[in-house]
Amino acid sequence: MLSLALRRRVALPRIPGASSAFPRRIVNSQNIPFFQRKDLACYFSINARQNQSIVENEFGSAQAEPTAFSDDKAITVQWPDKTPAKFLNLWLRDHCQCSACVHQDTKQRLLDSFALPRDIYAKAVIPSPKGLHVKWNSDGHESIYDWDWLHLHRHFPKRPMHDHELPSFKLWGSEIRNSPPTVQYKDIMSSEEGVGGWLMSIHRFGFASVEGCPASPEATEELLERISFIRHTHYGGFWDFTSDLASKDTAYTSLALNAHTDTTYFSDPAGLQLFHLLSHTQGEGGASLLVDGFRAAHILKKEAPEAYRILSQVRVPSHASGNEGISIQPYTSFPILNHHPVTGELIQVRWNNDDRATMDEWENEEDVERWYDAARKWANILRREESEYWEQLQPGRPLIFDNWRILHGRSAFTGKRRLCGGYINRDDFISRLRMTNWNREQILKAL
């Protein structure tokens, strides 16, 4: 609600012959009108300061505050750089952030959005240093919209994507062996800042090693839970396993594994995966392989754009059926390369030839040949020496990676290895990444 002092600053002169339901002329804090319709009924002004109002906002340094005008359908804000943004009245009323409309503890909407009249309009629109004050015609409700919030959620014209998105990825090849991303166990366990730095490394590079972790399943599980709860699958929650085929999967053997992503047979594949080698006795081998799937896709798109298109469109069925009583398949099949529905950016690689089910939904025989040709090009890029980063796992040095981006594998080994680890959901990873690298106020403002 507007304060009494603020309302007293609002002038509501009557213009003879005009209806008060018509659109309004709105002024900035210098009391200078900047929009007028010949059928306007009244104008509103606010003198919040003697001089021109100044606001600190995401345009950078302190600048003149935005101005605004309304009509029967929308409110248009003009930013200090003279670019406009239009907000429909119904949408704006629905997104009021006051305590009557949004529960201030749970951040959930209290407003009955669909009880609002379709023809709602603003009786008063008042720019101020704090934001945009709006008084609505239907019930006299008053809303205050923070300028930064309005700028973040502008949509007519569309705002550029990534205004408040995460930093860009750092693509890499075999050269990453010269300086692989590494964080300290003690930093992660001692502070939220340490967790944030760890997750940011995983986001930027797709993986990170942790130095100085006690070589025990208990310490490793505690480390993983610094991110979020561990995802349960048919393998259980937190794993502690050897190559004994306790689960009927080639991961539980001593065989070499080509670069792949895990859980392609889930509609929502695991987001992060962590491995910690606890011991390796009476044998050798078992080096871990990592390949940057986003870099490989970038190369494929450049060298063979038609192959990239095919692998982005043709759906590949997957399954997990090794254990008795289990046959897991996603509700629908997915392509190898999956893209953001709005931006078109690559967001996920799903590649595991071992788990690929029968592909029998073809329009013609040419499509079959084209897919195999495209998949062969993709597999060859993954197997190039410059694509591969090899690391020998060691007790006390867990390895974690983004399963939506990084493909992993291993060389064959002899002897007995004991590993532990687990999965983290993608949404939990991204949510925790944001919460540990930005303050809560910034996160909530983007809702």
N, C-alpha and C positions, 0 to 999 in steps of 0.2 A: 504493500500500500504506500502511496505517496504521503510524505509527512505533511502536517498542516502548514509548516513554513514553506514547503515547496509548492503546495497548492495555492498559497497566497501570491506566489510569484507568477501564476498563470493568468494571463489576461484573456477574458472571454467577451470581447465587445460584440454587440449585435449589429449585423449589417441589414438594413431595411430591405424587405422584399425577398430575402433569401431563406431557404428552409434549412434548419439545423441538421437535417439528415444528409445533406450534400457533403461532398469531399471537402477537406480542410486545407488551408495553407499552413505550412509548418515552417518554423524559423529556427535558426541556430542560436547559440547562447549569446550572440551579440545582438539579438533582437532584429536581425535583418532577414526579411522574407526571401526565400530563394525559389519558391515554387508557387504558382497561383493559377487557379482556374477561374474563368469568368463567372461560373455559377457558384463560387465558394460562398459559404455561409459565415464562417468565422475563422479567426486565426488564433494560434496559441503561441505564446512566447515564454521564454524562461531566461532570466538574467542570473545565472548561477554564480557568475563572477563579474567583477568590473571589467576585466580584460577578457580577451578571447580564451575560452576554456581550453585546457590542455589535458590530454590523457596519455598515459603510458600504455602502449599496445604492441601487438606483434608486428607492426610496420617498422619497428626499430626504436629510435629515440622518441622523445616526447614530440607530439605533433598536434595540430588542430583537431578537435574532436569531429567525428562524422556528423553529418546532417541527415535529415529524414523527411519524407513526405508520404502522404497516404491518399488512397482513393477508396472506393467502396469494395474493392477486391483485394488490394495488397498494400503493403508498406514498402517503400523503396528507400534504402540507405545509400547515401553517397559517402564513400570513404575519403579520407584526406587526400589521396592521390587521384581523386575525381572519378574513380571507377564505381559504378552502381551495383547494388545487389537487391533483388526483389524477393520479398517474402509474402506469400499468400496469407491473408488474414486468418483463415481457418487453421492452417499449419502453424502459424505463429502462436495463436491462442492455445492450441493443443500442446505446444512445447513451453508453456509458461513454467518457470522453475521455482515458483514461490512455494511456501510450506503448505498451502491449501491444495496445490496441484501435484507436488512431488513430496513424498515422505522424506524428511531430511536425514533420517537415520538409515533407512533401507535403500534410498535413492530410487524407489519404485513410484510409478505414476499413480496418483490418487484420483485424477480427473476422469470423469466419464466422457471420453472423447466424442462419443457418438450421440451424446445429448446436446452437443453444441449446435446452434443454428447454422445452417449452410451459408447464410448470407451475413454472417457476423462481420462487423467492421469496427475500426477504431474511431472513437469519439474524440480522442486526443492523442497526439503523438509528440513527445517532448524529449529531445536530445539533452543529455547532461553528461558531466564528466564520468558518472558512475555507469552510464549505459543508456539504453532507450526505454523511456517510460511510456507505457501504452494504457489507455483507459478504454475498455470495450463497451460497445453499445448494448449488448444483450442483457447483461446483469450488473453492469458497472464495475466488473472485476478489473483490477489494476495489476499490470505486469511490469517487471523490470528485466530487460535483457542486457546482459553484459556485452560490451562491444567485442571483446575477444571471442566470446561464444558465438555471436552473430557472424563474425568474420570466418570462424572455423567451419560453421555449418551453412555458409552461403551456397545456393544451388541454382539461382537464376541471375546471371549466367553461372554455369557450372564452375565450381572452384577447381583449380589444378589439383590433381591427385598428389598425395604424399606431402601435403602441407604439414601434417603431424605424424608422418609415418616413420618407420625405423630407418637407420642408416643403411646405405647400400651394401650389397655383398662384395666380398673380396674373392674373386675367382682365382684359382691356383692350379698349378700342375706339379710335376715332380720336384720343382725348385723349392717347394714348401719345406722340404727336408732340411734346408739350411737354417730355418727359423720357425719350427712348428709352434703354434699357439699353445702356451703352457701357463697354468695358474697354480698358485700355492694352496694346498689343502687348508693350512691354518688360516689363510685369508677368507676362504669360503665359510669356514666353520665359525669365524669370530665376528662377522659383520654382514649386514645386508649389502653394503657396498662391495664386499668381496663376492657375494652371490651375483650381484649385478654385473661386475666385471667378467665373471666366468660366463654368464649367459650371453653377454655381448660378444665375447670371443666366439662362442658357438654360433651365434647369429651371423657374424661377419665372415668367418672362415668355414663354418659348417662343422667344426670339431674343435676339441681342446683336450689336452692331457692335464692331469692333476698330479702335481709333485708333492710327495711327502705324506701320502695317505697310509695309515696303518694297514698292513696286509691281512685284513680279516673281513669276513662277510658282515659283521656287525658295524664296523666303521664305514664300510662301503655303502651299506644300506642307509646309514645315517647321512652320509654325503649326498646320496641321490635324493633323499627326502628333504634336503635343503631347497630343492626346486619345488616339488609337489608330491602328492601321493603317488605311489608306484602303480602302474597299470597292471591289472590282472588279465591274463589270457589263459589259453589251454595249457600253457607252460607253467602256470602259477603266477605268483607275484614277483618277489625277489628270487632270482635263481642262484643256486650254488650247485654246480654240475661238473661232471667229467665226461670223457668220450666213451660212455658206456651204453649209448643208445637208450637211456632211460626214457627219453622222448624220441619217437620215431621220426627223426629229422637229421639230415646230413650235417647240421651244425653239431650234433652230438656224436660225430665220428672223428676220425683223424685224417679224413680226406681233405684235399685242397678244395677251396671254394672260390669260384669266380666272383667278380664284383657284382653285388646285388643289393637290393633294398629288402628289408624285412616286412612281413605282414602285408604283402600285396593282396592277400585273400580277405582282408578286412575292408569294409567301406571307408573306414577312418584308420589308416595305417598308423602305427606307433610314431610319435613325434621325435622323441630322443631315445637313444639306446646307449647304455653304458656297459663296458666290459672291464673287469679287473682280474688280471692273472694272479692267482694266489700262490700257485706253485707249478713247477714243471720239472719232473724228476725222470731220470733214466732215459733221456731222449733229447731230441733237438728238433728244430724247424718251428712251424707254426707262426711265422711272421704275419702280422696283420697288414692288410691292404686297404687303402682308402683311395677313392676316386671322386673328384668333384663333378657330380652329375650336371650341375648347371653350366659348368665350363664345357663339358662334353656336348651338351645340347647346343650351346653357343657355336661350337665348332661345326656340328652337324648342320645347323641352320645356314651357316656361311658356305660350307662346302657342298651341301646337298639339300637345298631348300625343299625339294619335293619329298625327300625322305623324312624331313622334319615334319612336314604337313601330314604325311601318312601316319607317323607315330603319334601325332597329336589328335588324330581322328579315329583310327581303328581301335576298337575296344578289345582288350585282351583278358579272357577269363582266367581266374586263379583259384587255387584251392589249397587246403591243408588237410590231408586225409591219412596221415601215417599212423596215428594212434587208434586203437580199437574204440569204436563208438563215436568217433569224431570225423566229420567231414565239413570243414568250414569253407563257405563261399560267400562273397559279398552279395548284397541284394541286386546289384547290377555290375557289369564289368566296366573297366576304365581303360583309357589309353595309357601308353607308357609315359607320355609327356602331358601334364595337366596344367591348365592356365587359369588365371584369375578371370572370373566372368565379366568384370567391368574393365579392367586395365589391359587384359590380354597378356599379362606378364606370366612367365613360367613360375609356377609355385610348387610343383611336386613332380618328382620322378618316381615311377613305379616300375621296377625292373627286377624280375627274378625268373629266369628261364626255367629253373628247377621246379618252381611252383605253378608254371603255366599249364592251364587245362586245355582241353581240346578246342581248337578254333575252327568252328564249322559253320559260322554265319557269314557266308560270302555271297556277293551278287554275281560274280563271274570269276573265271579262272585267272584273268589278268590281275585282279585285286590280290589274289593269293600270292602271285609272283612278286607283285610290287611290295607287299608287306615284308616278305622274306628278304628282298633286296634291301629295303630300308632298315630292317632290324640288323642285317649283316653289317651295313655301314656303321650303325650305332655301336654294335659290339666291337667292331674293329677300332673305333675311336677310344672306347673304354680300355682296350688292351694295349694301346700305344704306350711305349715306355715313358713318354713325357706326360702321360695322364696319371701315372701311378705313384703313389706315396706309400712306401713300405716302412713299417715300424715294428720292432720286436717288443711285444708287451713285457712288462717287468712287474714283479710284486712291488706294491707301494706307488704305482703310477697308473691309475685308472684312465681309460680313454672313453670319452663321450662324444657322440656325433648326432647330427640332424638327419634322421632317417628319411625325411622328405627330399633331401638334397644329396647327401653323401652315400655312395655305394661302398660297401665293405666286402672283404673276402679274406682269405688266408692261404698260406702255403701248407702243404701236408706236413705232418709231424710224427715223430715217434715218441715213445714213452708215455707218461701219464701227466696230463694237465688238469689243473683244477681252476675253474673260473667262476666268478659270480657277477651279477649285474641285474639289470632290469630295464623296463620301458617307462617313459613318461609321455602322457598325451600331448599332442601338438598344441591344443588350446591352453593347456596348463603352462607349457613352456613359454608361449608368446605372452600370456597374461603376466606371468612372473617376471619375464624380461622387461616388460613395460613398467611394472610396479617397482622394480629395483633400480630403474634408470631414470624414471621421472617421478615427480611427487604426485600424491594422490589427487590433489586439486587439478593438476593438468590432465590426469587420466579421466576424472569425472567430467571435466568440461567438454571432453570429446565425445561423451555419451550421447 
